[in-house]
Amino acid sequence: MESKRQQKVGRQIQKDLGEIFQKDAQHITSGSFVTITAVRVTPDLGIARAYLSFLPDKNKNFLLETIRENTKFLRQKLADRVRHQLRIVPHLQFYIDDTAEYAAKMDLLFSDLVIPPASPDDDEESN
């Protein structure tokens, strides 16, 4: 369970990273649209784990590696934005957010389920 401070810092980092990817880091993403879906901050505010999704998502592993290689640049840009709000700029860790894929997989599994209709005998026994 995250504290209110962790949640607040996470939301601020999420907002700022989104702007950084849109304005300052287009050369890193090579034209792909990057969305920061969530940011989780450790209790000491020293590490921020950012979960990313990409459109188009053809080379998402390559994009993630490119972003990880440029973490120092991204952290510096983040420091320029949050230097008055945070004493220490957290170290950034980037991960692929796969919740959309997981949800699609679960929908597919549920759509393939065959649930037989309840027989009239079952209804009488339950009453």
C-alpha positions in Angstrom: 0.0 0.0 0.0 1.5 3.3 -1.1 1.4 6.3 1.1 -0.3 9.5 -0.1 3.2 11.1 -0.6 4.3 8.2 -2.8 1.1 8.4 -4.8 1.5 12.2 -5.2 5.1 11.9 -6.3 4.3 9.1 -8.6 1.5 11.1 -10.3 3.9 14.1 -10.7 6.6 11.9 -12.2 4.1 10.3 -14.5 2.9 13.7 -15.8 6.5 15.1 -16.2 7.8 11.9 -17.9 4.9 12.1 -20.4 5.8 15.6 -21.3 9.4 14.7 -21.6 8.7 11.9 -24.0 6.4 14.1 -26.1 8.8 17.2 -26.2 12.4 16.3 -25.3 12.9 12.7 -26.1 11.4 12.2 -29.5 14.8 11.1 -30.8 14.8 8.2 -28.3 11.4 6.8 -29.2 12.0 7.1 -33.0 8.5 8.3 -33.7 6.6 5.9 -31.5 4.0 7.2 -29.1 5.0 6.4 -25.5 2.4 6.4 -22.8 3.4 6.2 -19.1 0.5 4.1 -17.7 1.7 4.1 -14.1 4.6 5.1 -11.8 5.3 3.4 -8.5 7.7 5.0 -6.1 9.5 3.2 -3.3 8.8 4.4 0.3 12.0 6.3 0.5 11.2 8.0 -2.9 14.6 6.8 -4.2 13.4 4.7 -7.0 10.5 5.3 -9.5 9.3 2.4 -11.6 7.6 3.6 -14.7 5.3 1.3 -16.7 5.2 2.2 -20.4 3.0 1.2 -23.4 3.9 1.9 -27.0 2.0 2.7 -30.2 2.7 1.1 -32.6 3.9 -1.8 -30.5 5.9 -3.7 -33.1 9.4 -3.1 -31.6 8.5 -2.5 -28.0 11.4 -4.5 -26.5 13.9 -2.6 -28.7 12.3 0.7 -27.6 12.4 -0.3 -24.0 16.1 -1.1 -24.3 16.7 2.3 -26.0 14.9 4.1 -23.2 16.8 2.2 -20.6 20.1 3.2 -22.3 19.0 6.8 -22.1 17.9 6.7 -18.5 20.5 9.2 -17.5 19.3 11.8 -20.0 15.7 11.2 -19.0 16.5 11.6 -15.3 18.3 14.8 -16.0 15.3 16.2 -17.8 13.1 15.1 -14.9 15.4 16.8 -12.5 15.0 20.0 -14.3 11.3 19.8 -13.9 11.0 18.6 -10.2 14.0 20.2 -8.6 11.8 22.5 -6.5 9.4 19.8 -5.4 11.7 16.9 -4.6 14.9 16.9 -2.6 16.3 13.8 -4.4 15.4 12.9 -7.9 14.5 9.2 -7.9 16.4 6.7 -10.1 14.2 5.6 -13.0 13.4 2.0 -13.9 11.3 1.3 -17.0 9.1 -1.7 -17.6 6.6 -2.6 -20.3 3.0 -2.4 -19.2 1.3 -5.5 -20.5 -2.1 -5.1 -18.8 -3.9 -4.5 -22.2 -2.4 -7.7 -23.6 -3.4 -9.6 -20.4 -7.0 -8.2 -20.6 -7.3 -9.2 -24.2 -6.0 -12.7 -23.4 -8.5 -13.0 -20.5 -11.4 -11.8 -22.8 -10.4 -14.5 -25.4 -10.4 -17.2 -22.7 -13.8 -16.1 -21.4 -15.3 -15.9 -24.9 -14.3 -19.5 -25.5 -16.0 -20.8 -22.4 -19.1 -22.9 -23.0 -21.5 -22.6 -20.0 -24.5 -24.8 -20.3 -27.8 -23.3 -19.3 -29.2 -24.2 -16.0 -31.7 -27.1 -16.1 -35.2 -26.6 -14.7 -34.5 -29.4 -12.1 -31.7 -27.2 -10.6 -34.1 -24.3 -10.2 -36.6 -26.4 -8.3 -34.0 -27.8 -5.9 -32.7 -24.3 -5.0 -36.2 -23.1 -4.0 
